[in-house]
Amino acid sequence: MASYPRFPEIMFTDTARLHARFLLRRHRETGEPILRLIETQTPWKAQMPVGGLPWEEFLERVIALLTTADSEPARAEAAARYAGPIFAAGRLAGDPAIHTWFGSFRYDTHPEREGVSLHIRNNSMPRSCFEDRRECFLRLRDLCAHARTRPFAVRTITCGSWLNDVPVFLSFFPPAYAAGLAASPPENRSGWGWWGQFIDKTGHLHAGRAARLLATGEFPHPRKEGRCSFDEFEAHVLRHAGDAIRRGPPLLS
Ligand SMILES: CC(C)(COP(=O)(O)OP(=O)(O)OC[C@H]1O[C@@H](n2cnc3c(N)ncnc32)[C@H](O)[C@@H]1OP(=O)(O)O)[C@@H](O)C(=O)NCCC(=O)NCCS
């Protein structure tokens, strides 16, 4: 069975601090209730429940920490120190082997709309999963072959992610995919499709992008929804995987 790299524990506290700083800023600027901001503007609920701790109990405690009379950085720090270790035992920290991975890619099936959705976890930590494009195409070729064995006709592939704003990621798709990208509504930023950009290739907080969020209140990369026909995606992947095989393994320099 494949063994997968795990995110370092400290990442969960460092990113929770960033989430908390962002939501406190939004609360100050827009007056939106803390509870609603936690549910719509952080990936916290996606990581719960952890152990025997119910979401409601976690919420009550974290809201208390976020609403003291301390400064925003101090409140964010207190919330992160509480939430970080909980998330470090949660779903994102769990065993990735519950899914079938093709390198750093996996897919979910959506038979009702005859589609699959693509998901990305960096299984090359501490290297970037996109460093070796040749390997990516070969793994995506295997993913396509696997998806073709599903008991329904796969007609579309979708992916909702900040990675749709990153050129190397778009190179894995045919031109029709990039041409049809649509911005995701910022009213719901509760998933890693928004927040994954603040994790770097080593699995730690991405300090540069985090600093930009804190300075501007804006996400460096917006999340976008991508979609194209699965036939076109597969043809693109097979063409590039074929090129990669013909070129052979990368030469050592
Ligand atoms: C995806 C992930 C590995 C990217 O990590 P990273 O530290 O940004 O590192 P990368 O090396 O991939 O990217 C850095 C840059 O190099 C570029 N790059 C990477 N590989 C490249 C290649 N082979 N060719 C050209 N450019 C490349 C990227 O476009 C990026 O450009 P930028 O600096 O202008 O933003 C990391 O953010 C992560 O693990 N996130 C959590 C998982 C996630 O977000 N999943 C998606 C949820 S939908």
The ligand as a Gaussian input file, in Angstrom:
#p B3LYP/6-31G(d) Opt

LIG

0 1
 C       -0.655000      22.817000      -4.480000
 C        0.626000      23.125000      -3.700000
 C        1.508000      21.897000      -3.689000
 C        1.378000      24.288000      -4.366000
 O        2.455000      24.627000      -3.539000
 P        3.447000      25.901000      -3.816000
 O        4.322000      26.052000      -2.631000
 O        2.655000      27.066000      -4.262000
 O        4.455000      25.393000      -4.893000
 P        4.546000      25.248000      -6.475000
 O        5.990000      25.011000      -6.705000
 O        3.596000      24.225000      -6.988000
 O        4.117000      26.602000      -7.112000
 C        4.913000      27.745000      -7.003000
 C        4.979000      28.447000      -8.327000
 O        5.683000      27.687000      -9.291000
 C        4.902000      27.468000     -10.439000
 N        5.211000      26.120000     -10.934000
 C        5.240000      24.979000     -10.228000
 N        5.619000      23.949000     -11.005000
 C        5.826000      24.442000     -12.253000
 C        6.212000      23.876000     -13.518000
 N        6.497000      22.570000     -13.651000
 N        6.288000      24.687000     -14.585000
 C        6.025000      25.998000     -14.479000
 N        5.655000      26.605000     -13.307000
 C        5.557000      25.829000     -12.212000
 C        3.502000      27.687000      -9.968000
 O        2.689000      28.176000     -11.005000
 C        3.664000      28.738000      -8.873000
 O        3.732000      30.046000      -9.398000
 P        3.644000      31.351000      -8.442000
 O        4.866000      31.350000      -7.579000
 O        3.618000      32.464000      -9.430000
 O        2.409000      31.233000      -7.637000
 C        0.260000      23.550000      -2.247000
 O       -0.363000      24.827000      -2.296000
 C       -0.643000      22.599000      -1.505000
 O       -0.291000      21.493000      -1.161000
 N       -1.882000      23.072000      -1.203000
 C       -2.883000      22.279000      -0.512000
 C       -3.644000      21.426000      -1.485000
 C       -4.563000      22.229000      -2.386000
 O       -4.554000      23.446000      -2.429000
 N       -5.356000      21.473000      -3.128000
 C       -6.328000      22.068000      -3.988000
 C       -7.617000      22.101000      -3.286000
 S       -8.924000      22.244000      -4.513000

